[in-house]
Amino acid sequence: MDDHPEPSTLRVFVALAPPDDAKAELARALQPAYAMYPRLRWNRIEDWHITLAFLGELPSTAVPLLRSVLAGRAASHPALRLGLRGGGHFDERLLWSGIDGDLEGLHLLAADVRELVRSCGIEFSDRPLRPHLTLARSRRDDPTSVPQAVAGLIGFVGRPWLAERLHLVGSNIGRGPGPIRYRDIESWRFGAVVRGGGDSAPAES
């Protein structure tokens, strides 16, 4: 008997993920902030991702359709050359690292993914893409830690890396107490031709 049946709905998003060595490089730069701001809710390194389309709560029956169409679309897209650079915050509550590299390709990919999801009849909140990697969230009674932590990221410039896979991700938001946890539902390799060998300005906050 299955003690952990699949839920009837899933909180789902489509994302890219930095490779392990790029995440480790940023984690080393964050060591002082981890010690100075222990009250922040720091995301696990294995959960770091760049969201392309947040689809929200979906019936689990939508997942097979998304798997099919996203697999085909990933195969037709080139890998993107990206990097992590600097940092900032949203509303003094969410700490992030900026994204550098082929931002034009990143925006084109996100628009393509969102259009594909809509063509499947799936409705979601189509917010403007602001490329970033979420690192931590503050508690309601701690309005200063996130803005102060940004200072430690201002000079950070990570090495370039290739985003080689498209990820369909599920989370446990709203499924009880405890930190947010993410899991790959599935991921697919992009086409072999690499886009974006040059530099681009980092994402704005």
C-alpha positions in Angstrom: 0.0 0.0 0.0 1.3 3.5 -0.9 1.8 5.5 2.3 2.5 8.7 0.2 -0.1 9.0 -2.6 0.3 11.7 -5.1 -1.7 14.8 -4.1 -4.7 15.8 -6.3 -3.1 19.3 -6.9 0.5 20.5 -7.1 2.2 23.9 -6.8 4.2 24.0 -10.0 6.7 26.2 -11.8 9.1 26.0 -14.8 12.7 27.0 -14.1 16.4 26.8 -14.8 19.0 25.8 -12.2 22.6 26.8 -11.9 25.1 23.9 -11.8 26.5 22.7 -8.5 29.9 24.4 -8.8 28.2 27.8 -9.6 26.0 27.4 -6.6 28.9 26.4 -4.4 30.8 29.6 -5.5 27.8 31.8 -4.4 27.4 29.8 -1.2 31.0 30.6 -0.3 30.4 34.3 -0.9 27.3 34.1 1.4 29.1 32.6 4.4 29.5 35.9 6.2 25.8 36.7 5.7 24.7 33.2 7.0 26.5 34.0 10.2 25.4 37.7 10.5 21.7 37.1 9.7 20.7 33.8 11.2 17.0 34.9 11.5 16.6 35.0 7.7 14.8 32.0 6.2 17.6 30.8 4.0 16.7 28.7 1.0 18.5 25.4 0.7 21.3 25.5 -1.9 19.7 22.5 -3.7 16.5 24.5 -4.1 18.1 27.5 -5.8 16.4 28.1 -9.2 15.5 30.8 -11.7 11.8 30.8 -12.3 10.6 31.2 -15.9 6.9 30.7 -15.3 5.1 30.3 -12.0 1.9 28.3 -12.7 0.5 28.0 -9.2 -1.7 25.3 -7.9 -2.6 22.8 -10.7 -4.5 19.6 -10.8 -2.1 16.7 -11.0 -3.8 15.6 -14.2 -2.2 18.6 -15.9 1.3 17.3 -15.2 1.5 14.7 -18.0 0.4 17.3 -20.6 3.1 19.7 -19.4 5.7 17.0 -19.5 4.9 16.2 -23.1 4.9 19.8 -24.4 7.9 21.0 -22.4 10.0 18.0 -23.4 9.5 18.9 -27.1 10.1 22.6 -26.6 13.3 22.1 -24.6 14.7 20.0 -27.5 14.2 22.9 -29.9 15.9 25.5 -27.7 19.7 26.1 -27.3 21.4 26.1 -23.9 21.9 29.6 -22.4 25.2 31.0 -21.1 24.4 32.7 -17.8 26.0 33.7 -14.6 25.2 35.0 -11.1 26.1 38.5 -10.2 25.4 41.0 -7.4 22.3 41.0 -5.4 19.2 43.0 -4.4 15.9 42.7 -2.6 12.2 42.8 -3.3 10.2 44.9 -0.8 12.9 44.5 1.9 11.6 41.0 2.4 13.2 38.8 -0.2 17.0 38.6 -0.9 18.2 37.6 -4.3 21.2 37.2 -6.5 21.1 38.8 -10.0 21.4 37.0 -13.3 24.0 37.9 -15.9 24.8 36.7 -19.4 22.3 36.0 -22.2 19.3 37.9 -20.7 17.7 38.3 -24.1 17.7 34.6 -24.6 16.4 34.1 -21.1 13.5 36.4 -21.7 12.7 34.8 -25.1 12.7 31.3 -23.4 10.4 32.5 -20.7 8.0 34.0 -23.2 8.1 30.8 -25.2 7.4 28.6 -22.2 4.5 30.8 -21.0 2.9 30.8 -24.4 3.2 27.1 -24.6 1.6 26.7 -21.2 -1.3 28.9 -22.2 -1.8 27.0 -25.4 -2.4 23.9 -23.2 -5.4 25.8 -21.6 -3.6 26.3 -18.3 -4.3 29.7 -16.7 -1.7 31.4 -14.5 -0.7 34.8 -13.3 1.6 36.1 -16.1 3.9 38.4 -14.1 6.8 40.3 -15.8 10.0 38.3 -15.7 12.6 39.7 -13.3 15.4 37.2 -13.5 16.8 36.4 -10.1 17.8 33.6 -7.8 15.9 33.7 -4.5 18.3 33.2 -1.5 16.3 34.1 1.6 13.1 35.6 3.1 12.8 37.8 6.2 10.5 37.3 9.1 7.8 39.9 9.6 9.4 41.3 12.7 12.8 41.7 10.9 12.7 44.6 8.4 16.4 45.2 8.3 18.3 41.9 7.7 17.5 41.6 4.0 18.6 45.1 2.9 21.7 44.8 5.0 22.6 41.4 3.6 22.5 42.9 0.0 25.7 44.8 0.8 27.7 41.5 1.0 26.6 40.6 -2.6 27.4 43.9 -4.4 30.8 42.9 -5.6 30.0 39.2 -6.3 30.6 38.1 -9.9 30.3 34.3 -10.5 31.8 32.4 -13.3 29.7 31.9 -16.5 27.9 28.6 -16.8 25.5 26.9 -19.2 21.8 26.4 -18.4 21.5 23.0 -20.1 18.2 21.7 -18.8 14.6 22.9 -18.5 13.0 21.9 -15.1 9.4 21.3 -14.2 9.3 21.8 -10.4 6.8 21.1 -7.6 6.8 22.6 -4.1 5.2 21.9 -0.8 3.9 25.4 -0.2 0.7 25.3 1.7 1.2 21.7 2.8 1.9 22.1 6.4 4.5 23.7 8.7 8.2 23.9 7.9 10.4 25.4 5.2 9.6 25.4 1.6 10.9 22.3 -0.2 11.2 21.8 -4.0 11.5 18.7 -6.1 12.0 18.2 -9.8 9.0 16.6 -11.4 11.1 16.2 -14.5 13.8 18.0 -16.5 14.8 18.0 -20.2 18.1 18.8 -21.9 18.1 21.8 -24.3 19.4 21.5 -27.9 23.1 21.3 -28.5 23.8 24.8 -30.0 24.8 27.3 -27.3 23.4 30.8 -27.3 24.9 33.9 -25.8 28.7 33.8 -25.7 29.0 37.5 -24.8 28.3 39.6 -21.7 25.1 41.4 -20.7 24.1 43.8 -18.0 22.9 42.2 -14.8 19.1 42.1 -14.1 17.7 45.2 -12.4 15.9 45.0 -9.1 
